[in-house]
Amino acid sequence: MTVPPARGLFAASMLVAGALVLGLSNPARAATGRVTIEVGGQKRQATIVERSRLKRAPRPTIIVLRASGAGARRAGLSRIDRFLGLDEAAGVGTVLAFPSAIGRRWQIEGKDDDAAMVRALAARLVADGLADKKRIYLAGVSSGALMATRIVCDGADYLAGAAALIGTAPAGVAASCKPAKPIPFLLLAGTADPLTPYQGGPSKLEDFKGDVASAEATLAPFAAAADCGKTHSTDELPNKDANDGSRVVVEKFQGCKAPVELYRIVGGGHALPGRPARSDRGAAIGARNNDIDTARVLVDFFRRAAR
């Protein structure tokens, strides 16, 4: 049942109170609830995750577009294990929102309903007093990353930052991408990703069979919108796990009005760095890096972008 905006904040407050009554006040636990909005004649739902808080005030909010479809199940991504670890990395001061795709597939091409849904969800969370309208961020994983880049390219005016994780932009989106403003943008991509090739080409995701852009072409519109210079810094991070077949190189564009960064997972596949391995992961998706934790990289980037 749809919860009116005036009751949404009350419902969220009751979720937190209930968590305390049930003994879930441990900082490692988060209260969860659901919100329903109607977009394009369809009811859409999102899971809302927030830790108990002492002060009732609008907070930074990260909207996460999860991986979808059968390909996501094989990659161990359709069930976001403990919400990607974001509930731990974000802490008390951040709201997390996980909207659901229609039929478990994002509308990467064609209709604009998913883009409209994300915008409507952001507005709803602001109206409910949960989200700070100046600190709303968008992150996508795998096919969700393709959807996130489309949303940010077509209309990022209400977003304070965005990230694409193990998924570059659809080739057509990258070619016409014109962000509405300089926007902080983070891309995390594996150079040996067998499903969304780092250098661009045909996608092998179950729910998107078109071409994806290269990592360079994905970043270019955001660097241009941020008026970045022609140089970038390069920093190779410590190789904490010499046996994972990969290493991490961070590239940051210089002279930008908003940060634009690439986490290049050299030798990395279609797997989130730092997430627990699953039995259904293997050669089909490539190597998983253990040198960094994706959730902390994401949260740290958004926090730095807000300064």
C-alpha positions as CSV (number, residue, x, y, z in Angstrom):
1,M,0.0,0.0,0.0
2,T,1.3,3.4,-0.9
3,V,2.4,5.5,2.1
4,P,1.6,9.2,1.7
5,P,4.6,11.6,2.2
6,A,3.3,12.9,5.5
7,R,3.2,9.3,6.9
8,G,6.5,8.3,5.3
9,L,8.7,10.0,7.9
10,F,6.5,8.7,10.7
11,A,6.8,5.2,9.3
12,A,10.6,5.5,9.1
13,S,10.7,6.8,12.6
14,M,8.6,3.8,13.8
15,L,11.1,1.5,12.0
16,V,14.0,2.9,14.0
17,A,12.0,2.8,17.3
18,G,11.0,-0.8,16.6
19,A,14.6,-1.7,16.0
20,L,15.6,-0.3,19.4
21,V,12.7,-2.1,21.1
22,L,13.8,-5.4,19.5
23,G,17.3,-4.9,20.7
24,L,18.8,-4.0,17.3
25,S,20.5,-0.8,18.5
26,N,23.9,-2.4,17.8
27,P,25.7,0.0,15.4
28,A,26.3,-2.9,13.0
29,R,22.5,-3.3,12.5
30,A,20.3,-1.2,10.3
31,A,16.6,-0.6,10.3
32,T,14.8,-1.3,7.0
33,G,11.5,-0.4,5.5
34,R,9.9,0.0,2.1
35,V,8.4,3.0,0.2
36,T,6.0,2.8,-2.7
37,I,5.7,5.4,-5.5
38,E,3.7,5.4,-8.7
39,V,5.5,6.2,-11.9
40,G,4.1,5.8,-15.4
41,G,1.0,4.1,-14.1
42,Q,3.0,1.5,-12.3
43,K,3.7,1.1,-8.6
44,R,7.4,1.0,-7.8
45,Q,9.0,0.0,-4.6
46,A,12.3,0.7,-2.9
47,T,13.9,-0.7,0.2
48,I,15.1,2.0,2.6
49,V,18.0,1.3,5.0
50,E,18.9,3.7,7.8
51,R,20.7,3.2,11.1
52,S,19.2,4.5,14.2
53,R,20.0,8.2,14.7
54,L,19.7,10.7,17.6
55,K,18.9,13.7,15.5
56,R,16.0,13.9,13.1
57,A,17.3,15.8,10.1
58,P,17.6,15.2,6.4
59,R,20.7,13.3,5.6
60,P,22.9,12.3,2.6
61,T,21.2,9.6,0.6
62,I,22.6,7.0,-1.8
63,I,20.2,5.5,-4.3
64,V,21.6,2.1,-5.5
65,L,20.6,0.4,-8.7
66,R,21.4,-3.2,-8.2
67,A,22.4,-5.7,-10.8
68,S,19.5,-7.5,-12.5
69,G,18.6,-10.5,-14.5
70,A,19.9,-14.0,-14.8
71,G,23.4,-12.8,-15.5
72,A,23.4,-11.0,-12.2
73,R,22.6,-14.2,-10.4
74,R,25.6,-15.9,-11.9
75,A,27.8,-13.0,-10.8
76,G,26.5,-13.3,-7.3
77,L,25.0,-9.9,-7.5
78,S,21.2,-10.3,-7.7
79,R,21.0,-10.8,-3.9
80,I,23.0,-7.8,-2.7
81,D,24.8,-9.4,0.2
82,R,24.2,-7.1,3.2
83,F,23.4,-4.3,0.8
84,L,26.9,-4.3,-0.7
85,G,28.3,-3.6,2.8
86,L,27.1,0.0,2.4
87,D,25.1,-0.1,5.6
88,E,28.4,-0.6,7.5
89,A,30.5,1.8,5.4
90,A,28.0,4.6,5.4
91,G,27.3,4.6,9.1
92,V,24.6,6.4,11.0
93,G,24.6,9.6,9.0
94,T,23.4,8.2,5.6
95,V,20.2,6.9,4.1
96,L,20.4,4.1,1.6
97,A,17.6,3.4,-1.0
98,F,17.5,0.3,-3.2
99,P,14.7,0.6,-5.8
100,S,13.5,-2.6,-7.6
101,A,13.5,-3.0,-11.4
102,I,10.4,-4.0,-13.3
103,G,10.7,-7.7,-14.0
104,R,14.2,-7.5,-12.5
105,R,15.5,-5.7,-15.6
106,W,16.4,-2.0,-15.9
107,Q,15.2,-0.1,-18.9
108,I,18.7,0.6,-20.2
109,E,17.3,1.4,-23.7
110,G,13.9,2.7,-24.7
111,K,11.5,3.9,-22.0
112,D,12.4,6.6,-19.5
113,D,10.3,5.1,-16.6
114,D,13.3,4.0,-14.6
115,A,14.9,7.4,-14.8
116,A,11.6,9.0,-13.8
117,M,11.3,6.5,-10.9
118,V,14.7,7.5,-9.5
119,R,13.9,11.1,-9.7
120,A,10.5,10.5,-8.1
121,L,12.1,8.4,-5.4
122,A,14.6,11.2,-4.6
123,A,11.8,13.7,-4.4
124,R,9.8,11.4,-2.1
125,L,12.6,10.9,0.3
126,V,13.2,14.7,0.5
127,A,9.4,15.2,1.1
128,D,9.5,12.6,3.9
129,G,12.3,14.5,5.6
130,L,14.8,11.7,5.2
131,A,17.0,12.9,2.3
132,D,19.0,16.2,2.1
133,K,18.1,17.4,-1.4
134,K,21.6,18.8,-1.9
135,R,23.2,15.5,-1.1
136,I,21.5,12.8,-3.1
137,Y,23.9,10.3,-4.9
138,L,23.3,7.6,-7.4
139,A,25.3,4.4,-7.7
140,G,24.8,1.4,-10.1
141,V,26.2,-2.1,-10.1
142,S,26.7,-4.2,-13.3
143,S,23.5,-3.6,-15.5
144,G,22.5,-1.1,-12.8
145,A,25.7,0.8,-13.7
146,L,24.6,1.0,-17.3
147,M,21.2,2.4,-16.1
148,A,22.9,4.9,-13.7
149,T,25.1,6.3,-16.5
150,R,22.0,6.8,-18.7
151,I,20.2,8.6,-15.9
152,V,23.2,10.9,-15.1
153,C,23.8,11.7,-18.7
154,D,20.2,12.6,-19.4
155,G,19.4,14.6,-16.3
156,A,21.7,14.9,-13.3
157,D,20.3,18.3,-12.0
158,Y,19.0,16.8,-8.7
159,L,22.1,14.6,-8.1
160,A,25.2,15.5,-6.1
161,G,27.3,12.7,-7.4
162,A,27.2,9.3,-9.2
163,A,29.1,6.1,-9.6
164,A,29.2,3.2,-12.0
165,L,30.6,-0.1,-10.6
166,I,31.7,-2.9,-12.9
167,G,29.7,-1.5,-15.8
168,T,30.5,1.2,-18.3
169,A,28.0,3.3,-20.2
170,P,26.0,1.9,-23.1
171,A,27.8,3.0,-26.3
172,G,24.9,5.2,-27.5
173,V,24.5,6.9,-24.2
174,A,28.2,7.7,-24.0
175,A,28.2,9.2,-27.5
176,S,25.3,11.6,-26.7
177,C,26.1,12.2,-23.0
178,K,25.8,15.8,-21.8
179,P,25.5,16.0,-18.0
180,A,23.4,19.0,-16.9
181,K,26.2,20.3,-14.7
182,P,29.7,19.4,-13.4
183,I,29.0,16.3,-11.4
184,P,31.3,14.1,-9.3
185,F,31.6,10.8,-11.1
186,L,33.4,7.6,-10.1
187,L,33.9,4.6,-12.4
188,L,35.2,1.3,-11.1
189,A,36.0,-1.2,-13.9
190,G,38.0,-4.4,-14.4
191,T,40.3,-4.5,-17.4
192,A,39.5,-8.3,-17.8
193,D,35.8,-8.0,-17.4
194,P,34.2,-10.6,-19.7
195,L,30.7,-9.2,-19.5
196,T,31.2,-5.5,-20.0
197,P,34.5,-5.1,-21.8
198,Y,36.8,-2.4,-20.5
199,Q,37.8,-1.3,-24.0
200,G,34.2,-1.3,-25.1
201,G,32.3,-3.7,-27.4
202,P,29.4,-6.2,-27.2
203,S,28.0,-6.7,-23.7
204,K,27.4,-10.2,-22.5
205,L,25.0,-9.3,-19.7
206,E,21.8,-11.3,-19.8
207,D,19.7,-8.1,-19.8
208,F,21.7,-5.9,-22.3
209,K,23.1,-7.2,-25.5
210,G,24.1,-3.9,-27.1
211,D,27.6,-2.4,-27.2
212,V,29.1,-0.7,-24.1
213,A,31.5,2.2,-24.3
214,S,35.1,1.9,-23.2
215,A,36.0,3.2,-19.7
216,E,37.7,6.1,-21.3
217,A,34.6,7.0,-23.4
218,T,32.4,6.6,-20.4
219,L,34.5,9.1,-18.4
220,A,35.0,11.7,-21.2
221,P,31.6,13.4,-21.0
222,F,31.9,13.9,-17.2
223,A,35.4,15.2,-17.5
224,A,34.2,17.6,-20.2
225,A,31.2,18.8,-18.1
226,A,33.6,19.4,-15.1
227,D,36.0,21.3,-17.3
228,C,38.8,19.0,-16.3
229,G,42.3,19.6,-17.7
230,K,44.1,17.2,-20.1
231,T,46.2,15.6,-17.3
232,H,45.3,13.2,-14.6
233,S,47.2,11.7,-11.6
234,T,47.9,8.0,-11.4
235,D,48.3,6.1,-8.1
236,E,48.9,2.4,-7.9
237,L,47.4,1.1,-4.6
238,P,49.2,-1.5,-2.4
239,N,48.8,-5.0,-3.7
240,K,47.4,-6.5,-0.5
241,D,46.5,-9.9,-2.1
242,A,49.2,-11.1,-4.5
243,N,47.1,-14.2,-5.3
244,D,43.9,-12.5,-6.5
245,G,45.3,-11.9,-10.0
246,S,44.6,-8.2,-10.0
247,R,45.8,-4.8,-8.7
248,V,44.2,-1.4,-8.4
249,V,45.3,1.8,-10.2
250,V,43.4,5.1,-9.3
251,E,43.3,7.8,-12.0
252,K,42.0,11.3,-11.1
253,F,41.4,14.0,-13.6
254,Q,43.1,17.3,-12.7
255,G,41.7,20.8,-12.6
256,C,38.1,19.7,-12.4
257,K,35.2,21.7,-11.1
258,A,33.9,18.3,-9.8
259,P,36.0,15.2,-9.1
260,V,36.1,12.6,-11.9
261,E,37.9,9.4,-10.9
262,L,38.6,5.9,-12.3
263,Y,39.4,2.9,-10.2
264,R,41.0,0.6,-12.8
265,I,41.1,-3.0,-11.6
266,V,44.0,-4.3,-13.7
267,G,43.3,-8.0,-14.4
268,G,39.9,-7.7,-12.5
269,G,36.7,-9.2,-13.8
270,H,33.0,-8.6,-13.4
271,A,33.1,-8.7,-9.6
272,L,33.0,-6.1,-6.8
273,P,36.4,-5.7,-5.1
274,G,36.4,-6.7,-1.5
275,R,33.0,-8.5,-1.5
276,P,32.9,-12.1,-0.1
277,A,33.4,-14.9,-2.7
278,R,30.4,-17.1,-3.6
279,S,30.4,-20.7,-4.9
280,D,28.7,-19.6,-8.2
281,R,31.5,-17.2,-9.0
282,G,34.4,-18.3,-11.1
283,A,36.0,-18.1,-14.5
284,A,32.8,-16.8,-16.1
285,I,33.1,-13.5,-14.4
286,G,36.9,-13.3,-13.9
287,A,39.1,-12.4,-11.0
288,R,37.8,-10.6,-7.9
289,N,40.2,-8.1,-6.4
290,N,40.8,-8.1,-2.6
291,D,42.9,-4.9,-2.3
292,I,40.0,-2.5,-1.7
293,D,36.5,-2.6,-0.4
294,T,34.0,-1.3,-2.9
295,A,31.5,0.1,-0.3
296,R,34.2,2.2,1.5
297,V,35.6,3.5,-1.8
298,L,32.1,4.6,-2.8
299,V,31.2,6.2,0.5
300,D,34.6,8.0,0.7
301,F,34.2,9.4,-2.8
302,F,30.8,10.8,-2.1
303,R,32.0,12.3,1.2
304,R,34.9,14.0,-0.5
305,A,32.7,15.2,-3.3
306,A,30.5,17.0,-0.8
307,R,33.3,19.1,0.5
